[in-house]
C-alpha cells in the first residue's frame, strides 16, 4: 500500500468527499482525516492509502495544485521511513552482591 498526504482542503470536507476525489485513479484502502483531539475540528490535512503505486502516483500528479472550494490542494506521496533496529538493553542486577557490614554509630 502507498500512503498519500493531502493537505489544504476546506475544513468542512468529509471522508466520503476525499474518497470520491481519489476513486477515479484506483482503489482507496484507508483514509484518515487528522482532527484536533480536544475539539474534533479538522486540521485541514489527511492521509489516504491506495493499493497500487502507479495509481497513487497518477492521483498525486493530477490532484496536486488543483482547487477545492477556495483552497489549493497539496498532494504528495509519503516516503516510508525505515524502521530503526531495536536494541535490547542489558540490565545488570546487583542484588546478588554481598551486603556491606554496617558500622555501628558511635555515641558520645
Helices and strands as residue ranges (DSSP letters): E 2-7, H 15-23, E 28-35, E 42-50, H 53-63, E 67-68, E 71-72, E 74-77, G 94-96
